[in-house]
């Protein structure tokens, strides 16, 4: 397994004619990227998935290319969709061997940027791609290969990609922890390797995805209705009759709960609360730099200004992490109905005694960039480090930053809002998702086995899940043909020996018959001589007696 991971970092051997290829275009909101994948022939085991890997060029760099802006810029002129993607498709075509183009599937999958467009404009862009891309490129591409995917699909694909790279779909490896999965009406419970859940906090949104092994986790009609849109059930195996790769995954995306957006919501909340407080108590808090609002979520002494709708609030940090966390708790309930409640939204039960999670993006940056605690998460250690950071004066923090004590990825923005984001991450994790404070199985990470895992890997795994059937059928035909040849060979040998035996028997019977004839002739020979002795020869005329 570890050797396979090392091989994934090597250049792809494009001279190997047995390799198959696939291309996925991720049309995002700010830009589009193309990823090229490859895989060897399926191993013939119907319980195993394709061994899909990201293609690497001759310099062992991942074959990926990005362009900006997003494809939504073609909304007003959908006929420009194909020219927009042309640089990406040409890039992919240059890396996939030409002899493989016609059998290489191409998937164009659009995410958040396209979801914001009216359906009519979405359809026009996709129609242009379906019509014109095949005119320029020989990839295996049809109408079903171009689509706008939902946030739920994107979350499922991310979950598939992470678990595939971690080897959690390899059920024959018995080293790891297992779980019991209830299959409902489809058969008896299945015991297999435990998968991991994922937590991903970006700037604007928060996403969670994890497997729900127990089909009886829904306890009320209200939960059942909510679960219809939040639970995804799918079979990753190539044969729908095999339940070994049946998965039930809870996926939910919370808009407005990302780190940066949460800060904006917090500032609006503080501004409104402060203005109300000033009116009720006839005070001037936050209306001037001389009387600032003392923000517990900013480092000590740091000054900041919030401007909303013509109102200005002057803030100065007081670095009280505990007070900050308490002040953030109401934000978990959303705001004015414009954002879903992290507390009230249906969440499938998590067995915290037998589960494992990975935290990405802000979960990693928040623990690693400044606090240097990335990796295995410990709530007490994290809280202690966050409190220590928040309590420091701004001048001390900037001096540490210039001295190189923080991660190379840390910047002034990170230093400024680290106190807030650490408190927000803590509240989301332990108050929103109800993770126990002593939960031991959360890892924050940016890379998995030294590489970034994209949701596009999960997408092509899912899209190509039936391809092994082709290899399995070919293998069955080869085995049947080989079996027929073996049977034919054995049958011909038996027939040959049988023919020889018949000929030998015929010769033996013939010789025996000749022998009997010969003996009969020998026995009749004396009688013939006696008969000849008694023969009287008549005398002719003139004969003398």
C-alpha positions, 0 to 999 in steps of 0.5 A: 500500500505504501509502495503504491503511494510512492508510485503515485508521485512518479511520472505516468508511463504513457507508453503503457497501452494498457492504461486507461484515462479520464478527464474531469473539468471543475467549473467553479465560481472563480475559475475552472480547472482540468484534472487528468486521471489514469488507471490500469486494467481492473484486477478482476475482483468484483469487490475492488474499485478501479485504482484511479490516480492523478496523471503526472507529467514527465517532471512528475508534476500533477497534470492540472491547469486552471483558468480564470474567471469562472464559466458563469461569465459566458451566461450572456453569450453561451456560445462562448462556453466551448471557446472558454474551455478550449485551453483546458481541453487542449491541455488535457488532449496534449497529455492523454495519448492520442490513440486513447482519446476516443475511449477517454471519458470527459466530464464537465461538472459545474459547481457554485458559480453555475448554481447561481445562474437561472436554469435557462442560462445553465441549460444554454451553456451546457447545450453549447458544450454538448454540441460543440466540444465533440466537434473539436475533441475526440473524448468520450463525451455525451449529454450526461457528461456535462452537468451542474452538480448540487452542493450535496453531490460535491460533498459526496464526491469529496467524501469519496475522494478522501476515503479512497486515498486513505484506503478505506474502500479496501475491505480486504485489509483487516488492519484498520478498525471496522464498523457494522453497517445495517443494510435495511431490507437488502440483507444481513448487517455488513462488517467492513472497514470504518470510513472517515468523516470530513469537516471543511470550513471555507471563507463563506460556508461550512460542510460536513459529510460522514457515513451513517451505518445505522439505517434506523437513525431516523426517529420522527417523521420530521427527521425523515423528511429532512433526511431525504435531502441530507442523506445520500445512498449509493453503491460504489461497486460495479455490480448492484447485486453486491452490497460491499460498497453500499454507503449511506452518507450524511452531507450538509452545507451551511452557508454563512458559517465559513470563517470570513462570513462568520466574522462579518455576521459577528461584526453586524451583530456587535454593531446592532447590539452596541447601537441598541445599548447606546440608545437605551443607556444614552452612551457613546460606546464605539462611536469614536476612537476614544471610546471604542467597543472593547472586542474580546475577539481581537488581540489586546490593543488591536484597533479596527473599524466596522462600517455597515450601511452608513454606521461606523463602529470603532473597536479595540481588542481586549483578547478575552477568548472565553468571552469571545466564544460565549459571544459567538454562541448565538451565531450558531442559530443563523441570523434572521432566517437568512442562514440555516441554524447549525443547532436546530438543523437535522444531523444524523447521529454520530457514534463518537466511540467508533468514528474518525474525522478529518478537518480541512481548510479553516480547521487546519489553518486555525490550528496550524498557521499560528498555534502550530497544532495541526494534526491530531486535535486535542480540545484542552490543548487547543483552548489553552493555546488559543487563550494564550494567543488572544491574551497577547498584545498586538505588538508582541504578536506582530514582533513574533510574526516578523521573527518567523515564529509562525507558519509561512502561510500566516499573514497579517489577516491571519494574525488579526482574526486568529483569536476570533476564528479559533473561538468560532471553530471551537463553537462550531465543533463542540456546540454546533456539531456536539463533538465531545471535548475528549473526542480523540479521533479528529485530525486537521490536515491540508494534505492526505499522504502529501497531496491535495485531494480534490472532489474531482477524484471522487467524481470520476470514481463514482462516474466510472464505477461500472467500467470494471464490468467491461474488464470482468466480462472480457476476463470471463470470455478469456477464461471461458475460451481458455477453458474451452481450449483445454477441454478441446485439447483433452478431448482431441487427445482422448479421441486420438487414443481411442482411434488407435485402440480401435485400429489395434483391436481391428488388427488383432481381430483380423489376425485371430481370424486368419489364424483360425482359418489357417488351423481349419485348413491344416485339419482338413488337409489329411482327409483330402490326401486319403480321398485322392488315394482312392481315386480310380483313373479310367483307362482310355481306349487302347490302354493296357490294364 
